[in-house]
């Protein structure tokens, strides 16, 4: 049985948003470290925090 059985389109949409935020956090975090820019690294950290909170609050 697949994990996606029983999930609605809203569940998949929230999961997609969470994954998108996490990927954005990874990209901005690596860009911030590479460029040495603390504010870009900070934005990446906040995106990661938002992704974790979204995943914790909206758990189907």
Backbone torsions as a table, in degrees:
resi	resn	phi	psi	omega
1	UNK	NA	135.6	-177.7
2	UNK	-83.0	154.5	179.9
3	UNK	-68.2	-25.4	-175.8
4	UNK	-82.2	-3.4	179.1
5	UNK	-69.5	130.5	178.7
6	UNK	90.2	-1.0	178.0
7	UNK	-94.1	141.8	179.3
8	UNK	-88.3	173.7	179.0
9	UNK	-67.1	-29.5	175.9
10	UNK	-65.5	-38.4	176.8
11	UNK	-63.4	-44.1	179.6
12	UNK	-66.3	-35.7	179.0
13	UNK	-65.2	-43.3	179.2
14	UNK	-67.3	-37.3	177.5
15	UNK	-64.3	-40.7	178.9
16	UNK	-63.8	-40.5	178.1
17	UNK	-64.2	-41.8	179.7
18	UNK	-63.9	-42.9	179.0
19	UNK	-66.7	-38.6	178.3
20	UNK	-63.1	-42.6	177.2
21	UNK	-63.1	-41.1	180.0
22	UNK	-65.9	-40.6	178.2
23	UNK	-66.4	-40.7	175.8
24	UNK	-62.1	-38.6	177.5
25	UNK	-64.0	-41.2	178.6
26	UNK	-63.9	-44.7	-179.8
27	UNK	-65.3	-47.4	-178.8
28	UNK	-69.2	-34.7	177.5
29	UNK	-64.3	-45.0	179.0
30	UNK	-69.0	-36.4	176.4
31	UNK	-65.2	-40.8	178.9
32	UNK	-64.2	-41.0	178.3
33	UNK	-68.1	-43.4	-179.4
34	UNK	-63.9	-44.4	-177.4
35	UNK	-82.9	-14.2	-178.2
36	UNK	74.4	25.1	-178.0
37	UNK	-101.8	114.9	-176.1
38	UNK	-70.4	-35.5	-177.1
39	UNK	-70.8	-33.0	176.4
40	UNK	-68.8	-40.0	175.8
41	UNK	-62.7	-38.8	177.8
42	UNK	-64.5	-40.2	177.3
43	UNK	-64.3	-40.1	176.2
44	UNK	-62.2	-39.0	178.2
45	UNK	-65.1	-41.5	178.8
46	UNK	-67.2	-34.5	175.4
47	UNK	-64.7	-39.6	177.8
48	UNK	-66.0	-41.1	177.1
49	UNK	-61.1	-43.6	179.2
50	UNK	-63.2	-39.5	179.7
51	UNK	-65.2	-41.5	-179.7
52	UNK	-67.8	-43.7	179.3
53	UNK	-63.8	-42.4	178.3
54	UNK	-61.2	-40.9	-179.7
55	UNK	-69.1	-36.6	-180.0
56	UNK	-73.1	-40.0	-176.7
57	UNK	-76.5	-43.6	-177.1
58	UNK	-103.1	77.7	178.4
59	UNK	-110.3	111.6	-178.0
60	UNK	-69.0	NA	NA
